[in-house]
Amino acid sequence: MRKHNIYQALTLWFVILIFIQTGSDPSSGLLMRGAGMVAIALAYVIPGFVVVDLLSAYTNERATM
């Protein structure tokens, strides 16, 4: 990932967390529940991708030294 992709992913992550905090009304309907489930899954997955990408970039940089 390039640096701007990481920033976009982290911005999306913050938007997802805000959605989870504000859209937690249990009577909001099936569509909002589905969107909430996707948001919760992405809230766990996106930081993992960012960390893996940063670690791989670090190890690739160290290998070329």
N, C-alpha and C positions, 0 to 999 in steps of 0.2 A: 504494500500500500504506500502511496505517496503521502506526504505530510498533510495535504489538504483533505485527503480521504479519511485520515484519522480524525481530523477536526470535525468533518461532517458526521462521522460515526458517533463521536462523543456528543455532538449537538443533538443528534437523533436520540441518543440514550437519555439525555436530560429531558427532551420533549416527552419521551415515553414515560419517564418517572413522574413528570408533572401530570400526564394523562391518568396514570394509575392513581395518583393521590386525589385528583379532582373528579374522576369519573367512576367512583366506587359506589354509586347508588345501586342497591340490589334490585330495585324495581325498574331499572332502565331498559330492560328488554334484552332479547336474545342477541341482537347485533352488537350492542355495547358490551355484553358479556364476552362474546367472541373476540371483539377487539381488545378487551381487557386481558384475555388469555394470551393473545398474540403479543401484547405489550409486555406482559410479565415474562414470557419466554425470551423476547428480545432484550429485556433488561438484564437477563443473565448471560445471554450469548454474546452481545456486542462487546462488553469489556473483555471477555475471553479472546475474541478475535483481535482486539487491539493489543492485548498483552502478548499473544503469540506472534503477531506481526512485529512488534517492537523487539522481542527476543530474537526472532529470526534475522532481523536487520542487524542487530548487535552482533550475533554470532557470525554472520556473513562479513561484517566489517572487520571483526577480529581475525577471521580466516585469511583475509587478503593482506594483512599486515606482515 
